[in-house]
Amino acid sequence: MKVNPFMAILSLLMSALIGYALFEYCKEPDLRWMLTIAGSISIFLTWGTTLAVSLEDKRATANLKVLSGIAAVILTAAQCVFAFAHIKPVTYALITGFILFVWIAAGYAIGKK
């Protein structure tokens, strides 16, 4: 597995900007910091894998990038919806955690083959 450091830094900066936007748009005091921190980390992980990670097998790399890209779009959209919706932190943690769990499990299966 190779990691492109330039693209990893770009995805880190992008997730920091999105995290700041989530912080500003979220008006729920109970959810604001949780959304900012967890949203930034999950967006960094998925976008970072999409942009910066490559495997030895080209087919596995393509599958991993497509999977991570789909997960990144879903998580980014979900974070934006959560910033504007009035939900409980438990609901946020369950939905985001489930999406990340499915992404990690599928990515692991792709990397094993």
C-alpha positions in Angstrom: 0.0 0.0 0.0 1.3 3.4 -1.0 0.2 6.8 0.3 0.7 9.9 -1.7 1.6 12.5 1.0 0.6 15.6 -1.1 -2.9 14.2 -1.7 -3.2 13.2 1.9 -2.4 16.7 3.0 -4.9 18.1 0.5 -7.6 15.8 1.9 -6.7 16.8 5.4 -7.1 20.5 4.5 -10.4 19.8 2.7 -11.8 17.9 5.8 -10.7 20.8 8.1 -12.6 23.3 5.9 -15.6 21.1 5.8 -15.4 20.6 9.6 -15.3 24.4 10.1 -18.4 24.8 7.8 -20.1 22.1 9.9 -19.3 23.9 13.1 -20.6 27.2 11.8 -23.8 25.8 10.3 -24.8 23.5 13.2 -26.9 25.3 15.7 -27.5 22.4 18.1 -25.2 22.9 21.1 -25.2 19.2 22.0 -24.2 18.1 18.4 -21.9 21.0 17.3 -18.5 19.7 18.6 -19.4 16.1 17.9 -20.3 16.9 14.3 -17.2 19.0 13.8 -14.7 16.5 15.1 -16.3 13.2 14.0 -17.3 14.7 10.7 -13.9 16.0 9.9 -12.2 12.6 10.8 -14.7 10.5 8.8 -14.5 12.8 5.8 -10.7 12.8 6.0 -10.5 9.0 6.2 -12.8 8.5 3.2 -11.5 11.3 1.0 -8.0 10.5 2.0 -8.4 6.9 0.9 -10.0 8.0 -2.3 -7.3 10.5 -3.3 -4.1 9.3 -1.6 -4.1 5.5 -1.2 -3.0 2.9 -3.8 -2.5 -0.8 -3.6 -0.2 -3.1 -5.5 -3.0 -4.6 -7.5 -4.5 -2.0 -9.9 -7.9 -3.6 -9.9 -8.1 -3.6 -6.1 -6.9 0.0 -6.1 -9.8 0.9 -8.5 -12.3 -0.9 -6.4 -11.0 0.7 -3.2 -11.1 4.2 -4.7 -14.7 3.7 -6.0 -15.9 2.3 -2.7 -14.2 5.1 -0.8 -15.5 7.7 -3.2 -19.0 6.5 -2.7 -18.6 6.4 1.1 -17.0 9.9 1.0 -19.9 11.4 -0.9 -22.5 9.7 1.3 -20.7 10.8 4.5 -20.2 14.4 3.3 -23.9 14.7 2.3 -24.9 13.1 5.6 -22.8 15.5 7.6 -24.3 18.4 5.8 -27.8 17.1 6.5 -27.0 16.6 10.2 -25.6 20.1 10.4 -29.0 21.6 9.5 -31.3 18.9 11.0 -32.2 18.8 14.6 -31.2 15.3 15.6 -29.9 13.7 18.8 -26.2 13.0 19.2 -27.0 9.2 19.6 -28.7 9.1 16.2 -25.7 10.9 14.6 -23.2 8.5 16.2 -25.2 5.4 15.1 -25.7 6.5 11.5 -22.1 7.8 11.0 -20.6 4.8 12.8 -22.6 2.3 10.7 -21.6 4.0 7.5 -17.9 3.9 8.6 -18.2 0.3 9.7 -19.6 -0.9 6.4 -16.9 1.1 4.5 -14.1 -0.3 6.6 -15.4 -3.9 6.3 -15.7 -3.6 2.6 -12.3 -2.0 2.2 -10.7 -4.7 4.3 -12.3 -7.4 2.0 -11.0 -5.6 -1.1 -7.5 -5.3 0.4 -7.4 -9.0 1.4 -8.0 -10.2 -2.2 
